[in-house]
Amino acid sequence: MSTESTELPPVAPEVLAEAVENLTPRLRKKLDAATEGCAAGATLAADGAVTLRFGEDALVTLRPGPSGTITTAEQATCSCLLAPRCLHRAAALGAAPLADAPPEPVAAAGSHEPADPGGPGDSAGTPGTTGSAGSTEPAAAVEPADRVGPAEPGEPAEPAPALTAAQLRAAGALWQVAAEALAAGVTAGGAVVQAELLRAAHTARLAGLPRAEAAALRVVRGLRAARERRAGQRLGDLTSAFRELLHTAGLLASGSADPALTGTARRAYAPGGSLQVHGLCREPVLSATGYGGVVTHVLGPDGSHYSVSDVRPGGLARARGAGSASVALGGATLDHAGLARGGLRIVGATVSAEGRLGAGRGVRATPLPGIAWTERPAAALFARPAAEAVAELSADPEAAETALLGCDVTVVGAAGEHLLVRETRPDAPLLRLLPAHPHPELAHTQNLRRIAAYPGVQLRVLGRPDLDRTATLRPLAVGPVPGAEYTLRLPEEWLGRADLGYDRLQGMHFPTGSADPVPLPAAEGPDPLADSPLWRVRRLLETGVAGGRRALAEAARGTSSLAAASYGPLRRAGLTAAADLAAALAAEADRRPRDVFGRLADPSPDGYAWAWLAAATHLAAAERSLIAASWAADPSAVMSAAR
């Protein structure tokens, strides 16, 4: 059972890290047992404080500040004699959910942005765990540097600023702690290991490394979820989080990293001047920590993607109602439903690095008529094959987190949890449509089931490609295909599209009669990712994450014939680099050095972490290549793409 409770207020990472650091070694050994289940007895007082009782003599009181978060050590007290260096206080703080990093002040003077946890793509975590694709805690969002104001062609680029000594020290400390956490694995990654990660993450934030801090917080959240065996927790997500953390910290510590790896704070808004934007669609956002709302996607005249988000505490009820809530942007008189099918002329706009429009005091907005998907600039989203767009996004994973993809498809039918469609291009492969958000109270799943009942219907689909699955698209909105006879019949006021998270398709929205028979394939078709022998590397990496260095060594240990049976399929498939990296990782995990007296000593986690990161980085690149190739019409390109 999860030890986190919705009754417990979120705790700032540095507060929890300090509480664990102040414990004696004897009390640290008891911390995991004390934390488990202690939140079940939490009670809410009339003044808003939360109390947890430990026996007869110890009462822990958590008094969150105005933001609802425990941000200082003084807000967590205990009545026992050892307080504040007591086990009860540390256990209570450890049972509470982790708070996000505090938002940074906006760049534009006098502006004020809503404090929300961000919309889809804010979290650089795993696919399906963004605000709209799954129920996850909102992560401390960071943005790639300098999206606003790119240099003109031919203009000399400014030299990248070197990392400071404090940043190098913070990155080095974070790498060391992350390597030790990886060597420990989930089984030994308890509260003490998590606290060390939180302490290093806080130091990274103070040094100006928000991307590294966010990566560390994702690992801590993943460790918690894995140890508590929460529903929906995936070991692959934690593996990806460890890879991102080690990659970021390792490159920063080396001093040779791209400055973009430092990241920028989520609330780094910059002046955007005057903008004219037109709505594309809207999607509900729902997180596991009780946040809910909506994100409306809009386009600029040059095709630049922007978004307007309204995400606040309120959970499912707010996610469902926010779709028709007023747009809090420069006094605009539109709601989000109107903006998704309308437009805005904005004066004094503020724009975040990822394209989110801010609601500063100097922003003024007036409504504009909407445009159809067949008009520019929206028409450009559907003008090229989906395979080309996915190949471009695979080369830039950060852009893929917020990018939208459009294509015209013909419905084939339902197959398991997927809706199978085929792009209306010659020799196009089967594509799989999955709900953008699986919650049954949202309209995504019901709408896809309704569409599946009309095989042969042609759709224009706008969605987000799932780059962790083979040829999979998570649709946000659908519309009729221009010139097609057997296609959707939407109301005129919908302006040719239906938002799958809010609008509910009915029988009257579909054409009458039946289309030409569409043969449903006996199988969904080959899955190059599942059929590839790369699963052997993936299993080895996940074994290390779950059980630590010792479990990985035991799994890979054996006679030479067993090793050949494990890596032989990789070599026969031409994946020799993957086989070599996996063998090197297994050898490093099993290495046991001896001290000067010949006694076995604990190996340094540094070499093991580098070997694990090398194999994980190669695996991620190979899987991205397989997924990008699965969108192409030529099956022969699939395996060659991974080599």
C-alpha positions, 0 to 999 in steps of 0.5 A, a space after each residue: 500500500 502507498 504510504 503517501 496520503 492526500 491528507 499530508 501536505 507536500 514537503 519541499 525536498 530540502 526539508 526532508 533531506 535535512 530531517 534525514 541527515 540529522 538522524 543518527 545512524 541507528 535511527 536511519 536504519 529504522 526510518 523505512 519501517 517507521 515511514 511505512 503506513 504512518 500516513 494512514 493515521 493522519 488527521 486534519 485539524 481545524 486550523 489546517 494542520 495535519 497531525 500524526 501520532 507515533 505511540 503515546 508520547 510522540 505527536 508530529 504536527 505539519 503546518 503548511 504555509 499559504 501555498 499548502 506546502 511544508 517549506 521550512 523545518 519549523 513547519 514540522 514539529 514533534 512532541 518527543 524529547 529528541 525533536 527535531 532530530 527524531 525518527 517520528 518527524 523524519 518519518 512523517 515528512 518522508 510519508 508526504 508527497 514531494 513538492 515541486 521546486 518553487 517557481 522562478 520570477 518571470 522575466 518581464 517586469 510587472 508580469 504575473 503568471 499562474 502557478 500551475 504544475 504545467 501542461 503536457 510536456 512540462 515533465 521530461 519524464 516518460 511518455 504517457 506520464 505527462 500531464 495529459 497522457 497519464 496520472 503522475 505527479 507534476 514534475 519540476 518542469 525545466 525548459 531547453 534554453 533559448 527557444 525565444 529569440 533565435 539567432 538570424 541565419 549568418 549571425 555569429 552565435 554567442 559563445 556558450 557560458 562556461 559552468 561555474 565552479 559551484 555548478 561543477 561541484 554540484 554536478 559532481 556531487 549529484 553524479 556520485 549520489 546518483 551512481 550510488 543510488 543506481 548501485 543500490 537499486 530499488 530494493 536498497 533505495 530507501 529513505 536514506 538513499 532518497 534523502 541523499 538524492 534530494 540533498 544533492 538536487 537542492 544543491 544543484 538548484 542553488 547552483 543554477 542547474 534546474 534540469 539536473 534537479 528535476 531529473 533527480 526529483 523524478 528518480 526519487 519519485 520513481 523509487 518511491 513508487 517502485 518500493 510502494 508498488 503503486 498501481 501504474 508504476 513501470 520499471 521502465 519509467 524509473 530506468 529512463 529517469 536514471 538514464 536522464 539523471 546520469 546523462 545530465 549530471 555526468 556531462 555537467 560534471 565533465 565541464 564539456 556539456 551543452 549549456 542547454 543541459 543546465 536548463 531554465 526555470 519553468 517560469 522563465 518568461 520572456 517578452 514576445 511582442 505582438 502575436 496573432 494566434 489561432 486555436 487548434 484544439 484543447 486537452 484536459 490535464 489530470 495529475 495524480 497529486 490532485 491537479 486538473 485543468 486544460 491546455 489549449 494549443 494555438 498556432 502563430 502565423 508562421 506555424 510556431 506552436 504556443 499553448 495557454 494552460 489553466 491547471 490548478 488544484 481540483 482533480 478530475 472535476 476541474 479537468 472536466 470543467 476547465 474546458 469551458 472556463 474563461 481564458 485568463 489572458 489579457 482580459 480576453 472574453 473567450 473561454 477555452 472552448 472558444 479559443 480552441 476554435 477561435 483566435 487571439 491578437 495579443 499585445 505585450 505577450 510573454 512567452 516561456 521557452 516551451 511556448 506557453 503564453 503568460 498572463 502578465 499585467 501588461 498583456 492585452 488580448 482581443 478575440 479573432 475569428 477561428 480558422 479551419 484545419 484546411 487553412 494556413 498555418 494549420 494546414 501545414 500540420 497535415 501536409 507531409 507524411 507522418 513518418 517524416 514528422 516522426 523522424 524529425 521529432 526522434 532526432 530532437 526528443 525535447 521538441 517531441 514532448 510538446 509537438 503535435 502531429 497531423 495526418 489523414 487516416 482510414 479506420 480499420 477497426 479495434 484490436 485489443 486496446 488499440 484503434 487501428 488506422 491506416 494513413 491515407 497514403 500509398 503503402 502506409 503502415 498500420 498506426 495504433 491510436 491510444 487514448 491521450 488520457 486513460 481516465 474513464 471519466 474523460 471522453 477520450 476512450 469513449 470517443 475512440 470506441 465510437 470511432 472504432 464502430 465505423 470501419 472505413 470512415 476517414 478522419 483527419 487526426 491531430 495528436 501527439 506521437 508516443 515515441 515509446 511505442 511502435 507507430 502509436 499516436 495519441 489523438 487530441 482532436 479529429 475532423 473530417 477529411 476534405 473531399 472524402 465522402 465517408 467521413 465525419 459530419 460535425 456541427 458547423 459551430 465546431 469549425 471542422 474538429 472535435 476535441 476528443 477530451 471534451 466533445 463527445 461524438 454521437 451517431 449523428 456525427 458519422 456518415 450514413 451507410 457503409 464504406 467499402 469493406 476494410 479487411 481487419 488484419 489477423 494480427 496488428 502487424 509486426 512490432 519491431 520494438 517487441 520483436 527485436 532482441 534488444 529486449 535482452 539489454 532492456 531486461 539487463 538494465 531494468 534488473 540493475 535498477 530493480 535489484 542494484 549492482 549485485 542483482 545485475 551481476 547475479 543475473 548475468 553471471 554464468 558459464 560462457 555458453 550462457 553468455 553466448 546464448 544471451 548476447 548471440 541473438 544480438 550479434 546475429 541481428 547485427 546489434 554488435 554494439 548493444 551486445 558489447 555494451 551489455 557484456 561490458 556492463 555485466 563484467 563491471 557489475 561482477 567486478 570485485 576488487 581486493 584491498 592491499 591485504 587481498 580482502 574483497 572490497 566494495 567496488 566504486 559505483 563510478 565505473 558501474 554507473 558509466 557502463 550502465 549509462 553507456 548501455 542505456 544510452 545506446 538502447 534508447 537511441 536504438 529503440 528511437 530508431 526502431 520506433 521512427 522506422 515503424 512509421 515508414 512504409 518500408 519494413 526492411 528499414 526497421 532493423 537496419 535503423 537500429 544497427 
